Amino acid sequence: MSYGGIEAGGTKWVCAIGTGPGDLREVVTFPTTTPEETIKRAGDFFTSDGSVAAVGIGSFGPIDLRPDSPTWGRITTTPKPGWASIDIASALREALQVPVAVDTDVNAAALGEHRWGAAVGLDTFCYITVGTGIGGGGMANGRLMHGLQHPEFGHMRIPHDRERDPFDGVCPYHGDCLEGLASGEAIRARWGSAAEDNSDERVWSLEAEYLALGLVNAITMLSPQRIVLGGGVMKQPQLLSLVRARVSSLLAGYISARELDGDLSEYLVRPVLGDRAGVLGSLELARESV
């Protein structure tokens, strides 16, 4: 039995057919354009195969995930032009006539890492992605995190030393939340160049400071057994070691747990599944829906 998975990002969509990392029979990537064009392209991909039993969607958000809500499966207050109030889930379910499961893109990535990657065997962990924006998800007691809606790690408020960093932030809702200060878009706006083009030590020292502040909030509030850090910004070679060191310093020995001893190299980790975590997790969403 084959499943369909969609990593529905704000920049690109990745669609796949298969059952897991060792069985990805078809994968296609295309840019996120208008809702009508993008959703139709995904539907056509799965229709041409005709063999999927269900489709899982890991979507950018915010998105309504409450099963009893009349707007379940709809994008809500996204700043992405044209995508607010778009019903991704129902449109694909009607087009494909198979069960459709939907969650956030980061919860899907967390699910993939739990099944096959860096979080195998854990029941409480976080997956945080630092890319164009910042998002987070994960599991608590073996269940994907949901509640009022879904986790919004990127919009937590963190200390902002305006003498060191007078930058106002890029978040259209909050200005200097974590995403507003530390996302890829924030790096570009503050320093005038993209993260991947910047080797200035000041850039990565400041970035590590903000990310560490956010991670310490997550550690003290949610008590995760591990945090998986994905996304394009985290690929900067020196960043993860800087973040580990600063998290350890900020925790100041308060939490007594062997996982937090040493250099945190087994606690703050990269995704084993790499850039495929989201689409593989979406396949697992599909499998769990039938």
PyMOL commands that set and color helices and strands:
alter all, ss='L'
color gray80, all
select helices_A, chain A and resi 35-49+88-96+105-116+153-155+178-182+184-191+195-197+201-222+233-235+239-251+258-260+274-288
alter helices_A, ss='H'
color red, helices_A
select strands_A, chain A and resi 2-8+12-20+23-31+52-59+100-104+125-130+134-140+143-144+227-230+268-269
alter strands_A, ss='S'
color yellow, strands_A
deselect
rebuild
show_as cartoon
